[in-house]
Amino acid sequence: MSAIALSDVAVHLRPADNVAVARQLIPAGTAIRFNGGTLTVPTVVKPGHKFAVLDVKEGDAITKYGQVIGFAGKNLTPGEHVHTHNVVLGKFERDYAYATQTPPPPAPPAEYRNFLGYDRGPTRPEHRRYGTRNYIAIISTVNCSAGTSKYVAEKLRANGVLDKYPNIDGVVPIVHKHGCAMAYDGDDHKQLDRTLAGIANHPNVAGYILIGLGCETGQAAHLIENEHLELIQLGKPKQKPILLSIQECGGIGKTVDAGVAAIAEMLPRVNDVKRTSISAKHLILGTNCGGSDGNSGITANPALGVASDLIVQQGGTTVLAETTEIYGAEHLLTRRAVSKAVGERLVERIKWWEWYTSVFGVEINNNPSVGNKEGGLTTIYEKSLGAIAKAGSTAMTDVLLYAEPIKTKGFVVMDTPGYDPVSMTGIVAGGANVCVFTTGRGSVYGCKPAPCIKVATNTPLYERMISDMDINAGTILNGVPMEKVGAEIFEEILAVASGKKTKSEINGVGEEEFAPWHIGPTL
C-alpha cells in the first residue's frame, strides 16, 4: 500500500512539534509521508491520539502546540503511539515574563452588535445588570432546606400558575450540599455567601426568595448583611429579601405554602419585564470545557477563542476558569497580562493550588479524567494548553477569586477547580449571563439561570449526540476555517442571549448542576 500524506489523516500543529494528532482512526501498518520521508504506524492510533513524527530520546520533551506537554518515558520512534504508557509528566521551569507581550486593544469591529435582553438596572450604583433570561430563584441557604426549596418550585409548576406568565423563563430552585459544619465567618462560609449572593444578584434573576432551616451555620442573616443583599423588583422600592425559615414557619408544609405565596406575588411584575435591544458590550461570556479529548485544543477550544475575541472586540467580557486546567500553561497568560500585578495574581493562585493539592497527597496531573485519557489527552500540561485556547488572544485584564463579581471588561480569569459543575457555578455566580461549554467526549451540562451552548470537538460526537450538542466544531478537521466556526459560535451567543433556547434548556437540564466549591474540612 502506498504511503499517504500526514495531512490526510492527522494534524501537525507546529513545525517544531515532535508529535501529530490523528484526525481519524489510523490502522496499524499505515505508511505516512512526512517531511520528505515515510513513517509507519505500528499499532492502531485512535482519533484524538498522538503519534511521534520524529525520534525522541528518553527524557526529552514531548512537544505539541510548540510547547512542552510531558517527557518521553522511553526512546520513541516515528509512528509510535504517544500516550500515558510512554510519557511522564516531569517538571519544567516556566518563564512568566509578566506583561511582556500584552496585546494591544482590539480594533473597533466593522459593526457593533446588539442582543435582545433585560435591562435590570443597578443592584448597586456602580453595577448595572443586563440579563439574557428572566427567572425567579428559590435560594436554599443549606442542604437541610434543599428539599423544601424544590417543593416550592414543584408546587408552582404543578398548579399551573406559571402558565399565565409567558415572559418568565421559570422558577429555579438553587440547592446544594453545604451551608453547615463549617467555620462561622471562615473562608468556606464567606465563599458560599459570595456564591449565593451572586445568584441573587444575577442579571438573569428578576426576583428571589431565601429558604433556610434556621439553625445552620450559614445563616441567611449573615448572607444578607455581608453581601448587602436587597430585593429589586420592577415598580417597587428596594427591600430586604424574603427569608423563610423552616423552623420558624412551623415545618416543611407551611414553608412551602409561604414560599408559593411569596413568589405568586412577584409573578405579575416579573412577567411585565420585556426584552429590549442591548449592546453586546454587556455580554459576560463564561467558558468551560468538559469531557475533553485530543481534539479539544485543535477545534472547539480555539474556535471558542475566536468567539471570545469577538466578544471582547464588542467591548464585552470573556471568562476563563478551571485553574487546574491552566496549570502548565499559565506562563502563556502571564505574558498577556495588562500589568505585572495581574500576572502575579494568576501565579499566586497556581502556587496556592500546588499547596492545596499537596495537603491531600494528590497531584494536579490527576486532573485528566479516564474519559480525557481515552480521548487522547495524556498530561495536565497538554490539557491546559488546549484549554486556555478558549481565552482567545486578547490581554488578560483581571484575575478573580471564585464567584467574585465580574466587573472588568475584556478577558478575565476566575480561580475555580477543573470540575465542571463547581467551575461553572462560580462563573455564573460571578455574573456570566451566557456560557459556552466545549466537549469532546459528550458532556450534557446545563447551568441555570445562565443558558449554556454546547460545542462538540468532533463530528462523530456531534452526530451521535445531536439532541445535546448545539454546534459542531469538528468541521475544522475537514478543512472549515477556524475563523468561520468561531464566527458561528459568536452568532449563536447573540441568538441565545436574545432568547433562543439551547439544547440543554430544551432538555430541561441545569437545575441539579449548581455546585458551590467547598474548600475546607466538614466539621
VOGU-3710 file (C-alpha; in Angstrom, 3 decimals, decimal comma):
1> msaialsdva> 0,000/0,000/0,000  1,423/3,418/-0,948  2,127/5,988/1,726  -0,455/8,723/2,368  0,164/12,353/3,277  0,180/13,085/7,002  -2,322/15,928/6,481  -4,870/13,390/5,179  -5,059/11,537/8,492  -3,534/13,772/11,170
11> vhlrpadnva> -2,830/17,323/12,322  0,723/18,562/12,874  0,124/21,769/14,794  3,557/23,433/14,851  6,670/22,811/12,735  8,751/22,057/15,850  6,234/19,574/17,330  7,535/16,002/17,566  4,009/14,530/17,637  0,960/14,725/15,389
21> varqlipagt> -2,712/14,169/16,328  -4,876/11,651/14,485  -7,953/13,232/12,933  -9,405/9,758/12,243  -8,641/6,158/13,158  -5,287/5,193/11,660  -4,955/1,399/11,140  -1,830/-0,482/12,170  0,739/-0,638/9,411  -0,324/2,636/7,760
31> airfnggtlt> 2,585/4,315/5,930  2,560/8,113/6,189  4,591/10,652/4,222  6,102/13,351/6,420  8,878/15,896/5,989  10,308/14,252/2,890  10,335/10,741/4,360  7,956/7,938/5,330  6,983/6,680/8,770  4,878/3,638/9,616
41> vptvvkpghk> 2,307/3,460/12,409  2,896/0,047/14,024  -0,313/-0,005/16,099  -3,797/1,453/15,758  -3,986/5,172/16,620  -7,470/6,341/17,590  -8,884/9,794/16,730  -7,502/12,485/19,028  -4,469/10,383/19,987  -0,858/11,295/19,226
51> favldvkegd> 1,962/9,541/17,416  5,600/10,508/17,108  6,783/12,086/13,859  10,435/12,276/14,940  12,815/10,210/17,028  12,512/11,226/20,689  15,066/10,100/23,235  14,066/9,014/26,732  13,803/12,093/28,949  13,386/14,538/26,076
61> aitkygqvig> 10,381/16,862/25,929  7,238/15,875/24,039  6,033/18,984/22,207  2,555/19,901/20,973  1,281/23,429/20,220  5,005/24,307/20,204  5,022/23,739/23,991  6,115/21,037/26,427  3,321/18,570/27,271  5,485/15,982/29,071
71> fagknltpge> 8,655/13,935/28,676  9,417/10,654/26,920  9,441/7,732/29,334  11,415/5,676/26,779  13,010/6,110/23,382  10,296/6,779/20,794  10,453/6,118/17,071  8,457/7,849/14,309  4,940/6,418/14,038  4,837/5,174/17,627
81> hvhthnvvlg> 1,679/5,851/19,628  2,472/8,505/22,267  0,336/8,382/25,391  0,294/7,582/29,105  2,201/4,315/28,638  5,338/6,080/27,413  5,046/9,704/28,613  5,822/11,074/32,085  4,771/14,481/33,411  8,067/15,775/34,758
91> kferdyayat> 8,696/19,380/35,699  9,996/22,288/33,711  10,731/25,914/34,510  8,221/28,447/33,242  9,346/31,995/32,492  6,347/34,110/33,477  7,695/37,230/31,729  4,894/39,318/33,227  3,128/41,703/30,849  5,919/41,493/28,253
101> qtppppappa> 3,609/40,513/25,394  0,436/42,394/26,296  -1,702/42,551/23,156  -2,961/45,993/22,133  -6,693/46,678/22,463  -8,610/45,110/19,578  -9,519/47,316/16,638  -13,141/48,511/16,557  -15,455/45,967/14,915  -16,855/46,502/11,459
111> eyrnflgydr> -20,280/46,532/13,126  -21,325/46,977/16,737  -23,886/44,328/17,593  -26,871/44,157/19,953  -28,904/41,409/21,574  -32,457/41,388/22,921  -32,115/41,155/26,677  -33,272/42,537/30,007  -32,021/45,828/31,410  -32,313/45,219/35,156
121> gptrpehrry> -30,851/48,481/36,337  -28,214/48,530/39,095  -28,131/46,340/42,183  -25,736/48,992/43,455  -24,889/52,348/41,856  -21,663/51,044/40,297  -23,062/47,781/38,930  -25,808/47,661/36,303  -27,201/44,283/35,266  -28,097/43,067/31,777
131> gtrnyiaiis> -29,820/39,698/31,538  -30,420/37,106/28,858  -33,117/35,188/30,772  -35,971/36,061/33,156  -36,009/33,672/36,121  -37,195/33,652/39,705  -34,809/31,853/42,062  -35,542/29,915/45,241  -32,195/30,011/47,046  -31,547/27,400/49,721
141> tvncsagtsk> -29,024/28,545/52,330  -28,233/24,992/53,457  -28,708/21,415/52,271  -31,305/20,957/55,028  -33,674/23,280/53,164  -32,893/21,922/49,686  -35,892/19,595/49,526  -38,248/22,318/50,706  -36,901/24,723/48,069  -37,559/22,117/45,384
151> yvaeklrang> -41,074/21,514/46,690  -41,906/25,213/46,275  -40,868/25,090/42,620  -42,696/21,813/42,036  -45,918/23,152/43,538  -45,790/26,284/41,382  -45,278/24,161/38,272  -47,999/21,687/39,218  -50,714/24,244/39,955  -50,374/25,836/36,518
161> vldkypnidg> -49,904/29,392/37,752  -46,696/29,830/35,724  -48,627/29,217/32,501  -50,256/32,625/32,949  -46,893/34,390/32,755  -45,229/33,551/29,414  -42,442/36,126/29,802  -40,987/34,250/32,782  -38,464/31,547/31,879  -39,167/29,604/35,047
171> vvpivhkhgc> -38,731/29,220/38,778  -35,354/27,704/39,638  -34,538/26,041/42,982  -30,887/26,792/43,805  -29,929/23,898/46,073  -26,598/22,446/47,211  -24,926/20,142/49,749  -23,321/22,768/52,007  -24,281/25,513/54,448  -23,307/23,970/57,784
181> amaydgddhk> -20,440/22,138/59,541  -18,019/24,891/58,507  -16,187/27,605/60,429  -18,542/30,522/61,080  -17,355/33,542/59,078  -14,434/31,459/57,771  -13,252/31,138/54,175  -15,825/28,486/53,257  -18,644/30,490/54,825  -17,671/33,694/53,012
191> qldrtlagia> -17,222/31,869/49,706  -20,639/30,220/49,978  -22,204/33,593/50,809  -20,485/35,123/47,792  -21,775/32,326/45,555  -25,376/32,505/46,770  -25,351/36,302/46,586  -24,099/36,015/43,014  -27,250/34,099/42,102  -29,493/36,529/43,992
201> nhpnvagyil> -27,902/39,451/42,142  -27,579/37,621/38,824  -28,724/39,564/35,765  -30,872/36,607/34,682  -32,734/36,566/38,013  -35,637/39,005/38,279  -36,621/38,052/41,830  -35,785/35,536/44,537  -36,583/34,215/47,979  -34,237/32,633/50,540
211> iglgcetgqa> -35,139/29,440/52,388  -33,170/28,112/55,364  -33,669/25,570/58,104  -32,971/28,002/60,916  -30,135/26,522/62,967  -27,424/26,190/60,288  -24,015/27,860/60,347  -24,745/29,562/57,030  -27,350/31,893/58,429  -29,343/33,879/55,887
221> ahlienehle> -28,908/36,964/58,070  -25,131/36,615/57,671  -25,577/36,305/53,902  -27,856/39,342/53,679  -25,656/41,535/55,869  -22,246/40,560/54,494  -23,310/40,672/50,843  -25,630/43,679/51,255  -28,473/41,797/49,612  -31,546/43,688/48,517
231> liqlgkpkqk> -34,574/42,571/46,541  -35,185/44,724/43,475  -38,451/44,343/41,609  -39,914/46,443/38,845  -42,297/49,022/40,227  -41,298/48,521/43,867  -38,632/50,192/46,008  -35,652/48,195/47,204  -36,443/45,978/50,158  -34,876/43,294/52,279
241> pillsiqecg> -35,040/39,830/50,711  -37,860/37,481/51,606  -36,423/34,971/54,081  -38,270/31,832/55,153  -37,042/29,637/57,997  -38,486/26,121/58,125  -38,227/26,071/61,909  -39,903/29,456/62,325  -42,596/28,775/59,722  -43,567/25,577/61,513
251> gigktvdagv> -42,270/22,861/59,190  -41,919/21,971/55,557  -45,582/22,213/54,541  -46,089/25,700/55,952  -42,796/26,876/54,471  -43,781/25,595/51,039  -47,111/27,407/51,247  -45,372/30,623/52,324  -42,839/30,297/49,510  -45,528/29,721/46,887
261> aaiaemlprv> -47,448/32,753/48,138  -44,349/34,965/48,113  -43,441/34,027/44,556  -47,041/34,268/43,328  -46,977/37,893/44,473  -43,835/38,521/42,362  -45,079/36,900/39,173  -47,066/39,794/37,597  -44,194/42,275/37,974  -41,554/39,834/36,718
271> ndvkrtsisa> -43,743/38,982/33,726  -44,074/42,678/32,845  -40,342/42,919/32,067  -39,777/42,892/28,304  -36,705/42,249/26,180  -35,057/45,326/24,752  -32,100/45,984/22,453  -28,847/45,935/24,460  -25,289/46,445/23,277  -23,168/43,299/23,002
281> khlilgtncg> -20,637/45,070/25,230  -22,840/43,942/28,128  -22,329/40,249/27,406  -20,335/38,369/30,033  -19,349/35,069/28,436  -18,493/32,160/30,704  -16,329/29,489/29,054  -15,618/25,942/30,169  -14,582/22,594/28,707  -15,539/19,173/29,967
291> gsdgnsgita> -15,274/15,618/28,749  -12,349/16,872/26,671  -10,447/14,872/24,082  -7,332/15,244/21,969  -9,215/17,450/19,507  -10,461/19,945/22,119  -7,381/22,129/21,749  -7,443/21,824/17,957  -11,084/22,553/17,105  -13,685/23,648/19,663
301> npalgvasdl> -11,471/25,499/22,153  -9,597/27,692/19,662  -12,864/28,302/17,785  -14,382/29,473/21,058  -11,257/31,609/21,442  -12,163/33,329/18,166  -15,662/33,987/19,545  -14,150/35,258/22,813  -12,039/37,737/20,859  -15,164/38,921/19,011
311> ivqqggttvl> -16,951/39,459/22,337  -14,002/41,478/23,655  -13,878/43,449/20,387  -17,515/44,418/21,021  -16,482/45,736/24,446  -17,716/42,689/26,379  -16,131/40,214/28,777  -14,996/36,609/28,409  -14,142/34,445/31,416  -11,611/31,604/31,534
321> aetteiygae> -11,648/29,427/34,666  -10,581/25,916/35,749  -7,230/26,894/37,281  -6,094/23,277/37,463  -6,534/23,216/33,674  -4,400/26,330/33,258  -1,575/24,655/35,181  1,464/24,181/32,953  0,282/26,840/30,503  -0,012/29,802/32,881
331> hlltrravsk> 3,234/31,298/31,554  1,467/31,976/28,251  -1,218/34,002/30,046  1,088/35,982/32,360  2,796/37,378/29,257  -0,592/38,674/28,089  -1,423/40,389/31,398  -2,136/44,110/31,317  0,232/44,545/34,271  2,713/42,624/36,365
341> avgerlveri> 0,253/42,745/39,289  -2,450/40,951/37,266  0,040/38,294/36,133  1,250/37,775/39,686  -2,316/37,212/40,880  -2,616/34,282/38,476  0,687/32,757/39,599  -0,351/33,214/43,237  -3,425/31,089/42,532  -1,266/28,458/40,766
351> kwwewytsvf> 1,044/28,282/43,800  -1,997/28,012/46,085  -3,214/25,029/44,080  0,175/23,348/44,370  -0,050/23,767/48,146  -3,722/22,772/48,338  -3,311/19,525/46,391  -0,183/18,602/48,356  -2,120/18,858/51,625  -4,315/15,991/50,441
361> gveinnnpsv> -1,499/13,960/48,903  -2,683/14,312/45,302  -1,113/15,686/42,136  -2,645/18,201/39,767  -1,812/15,749/36,974  -4,596/13,550/38,370  -6,883/16,037/36,609  -7,120/14,383/33,156  -10,001/12,009/33,753  -10,416/8,470/32,491
371> gnkeggltti> -12,516/9,806/29,620  -9,965/12,539/28,831  -7,225/9,926/28,517  -9,425/7,650/26,446  -9,914/10,622/24,131  -6,161/11,114/23,724  -5,165/13,618/26,417  -2,018/12,419/28,178  -0,956/15,018/30,776  -2,335/18,088/32,520
381> yekslgaiak> 0,153/20,213/30,541  -1,394/19,031/27,290  -4,912/19,513/28,597  -4,111/23,018/29,858  -2,506/24,162/26,616  -5,688/23,184/24,790  -7,967/24,594/27,479  -6,533/28,124/27,503  -7,287/28,414/23,789  -10,859/29,279/24,861
391> agstamtdvl> -9,490/32,646/26,018  -8,560/33,786/22,516  -5,722/36,232/22,056  -6,588/39,445/23,887  -4,958/40,884/27,014  -5,652/39,336/30,430  -7,254/42,191/32,345  -8,085/40,658/35,742  -7,826/37,554/37,944  -10,791/36,916/40,242
401> lyaepiktkg> -11,494/34,733/43,232  -14,188/32,067/42,990  -17,652/33,602/42,407  -16,248/37,118/42,752  -18,391/39,670/40,852  -17,077/40,161/37,308  -16,700/43,886/36,685  -13,637/44,217/34,451  -14,080/44,270/30,680  -12,006/42,098/28,359
411> fvvmdtpgyd> -10,520/38,668/29,039  -10,500/37,733/32,727  -9,569/34,602/34,670  -11,598/33,249/37,595  -9,970/30,831/40,043  -12,053/27,652/40,090  -11,442/23,893/40,198  -11,493/21,996/36,923  -14,597/20,006/37,906  -17,245/21,320/35,522
421> pvsmtgivag> -20,272/21,880/37,800  -18,178/23,566/40,502  -16,308/25,698/37,971  -19,403/26,818/36,097  -21,232/27,553/39,345  -18,501/30,059/40,232  -18,534/31,653/36,787  -22,326/32,022/36,732  -22,369/33,334/40,305  -19,784/35,887/39,190
431> ganvcvfttg> -22,314/37,249/36,714  -21,838/35,425/33,393  -25,108/35,909/31,518  -24,379/33,354/28,772  -21,999/30,370/28,687  -20,293/28,178/26,092  -19,146/24,673/27,005  -16,895/22,637/24,702  -16,755/18,854/24,864  -15,067/16,020/23,021
441> rgsvygckpa> -16,498/13,066/24,908  -20,068/14,336/25,269  -20,871/16,432/28,335  -24,593/17,127/28,805  -24,112/20,070/31,148  -26,550/22,940/31,759  -26,281/25,839/34,188  -29,483/27,714/35,019  -30,024/30,622/35,367  -27,500/31,124/32,511
451> pcikvatntp> -28,050/29,441/29,124  -25,224/27,078/28,111  -24,249/26,467/24,468  -22,565/23,105/23,770  -19,817/22,829/21,163  -18,648/19,385/20,001  -14,979/18,939/19,113  -15,572/16,219/16,512  -18,270/15,295/14,009  -18,941/11,704/15,204
461> lyermisdmd> -19,780/13,059/18,685  -21,979/15,827/17,249  -23,915/13,371/15,111  -24,214/10,781/17,882  -25,447/13,340/20,451  -27,257/15,759/18,157  -30,007/16,331/20,727  -27,446/17,698/23,215  -24,891/19,493/21,015  -25,556/22,991/19,643
471> inagtilngv> -22,566/23,472/17,333  -20,170/21,118/15,541  -16,554/22,349/15,608  -15,419/19,008/14,184  -15,855/20,507/10,721  -12,483/22,203/11,302  -10,838/18,793/10,918  -12,374/18,639/7,441  -10,989/21,993/6,355  -13,600/24,526/7,506
481> pmekvgaeif> -11,653/27,629/8,638  -11,321/28,184/12,380  -12,497/31,779/11,974  -15,721/30,649/10,300  -16,618/28,277/13,160  -15,648/30,956/15,706  -17,953/33,423/13,968  -20,728/30,789/14,057  -20,272/30,447/17,825  -20,377/34,247/18,196
491> eeilavasgk> -23,636/34,465/16,247  -25,093/31,638/18,349  -24,134/33,533/21,517  -26,067/36,581/20,285  -29,067/34,446/19,296  -29,143/32,603/22,626  -28,685/35,863/24,531  -31,755/37,112/22,634  -33,881/34,156/23,759  -33,076/31,188/21,509
501> ktkseingvg> -33,142/28,059/23,645  -30,048/25,890/23,881  -30,239/22,109/23,693  -29,697/21,858/27,455  -32,629/24,219/28,036  -34,841/22,253/25,655  -33,929/19,103/27,603  -34,648/20,799/30,936  -31,045/20,438/32,145  -29,497/22,943/34,538
511> eeefapwhig> -31,117/22,785/37,974  -29,159/19,922/39,539  -25,754/21,239/38,460  -25,445/24,130/40,930  -22,411/23,064/42,995  -20,589/25,654/45,140  -16,910/24,969/45,813  -16,356/23,624/49,327  -12,670/24,213/50,102  -12,327/23,375/53,794
521> ptl> -12,992/20,497/56,163  -16,503/19,384/57,039  -16,688/19,844/60,780
//
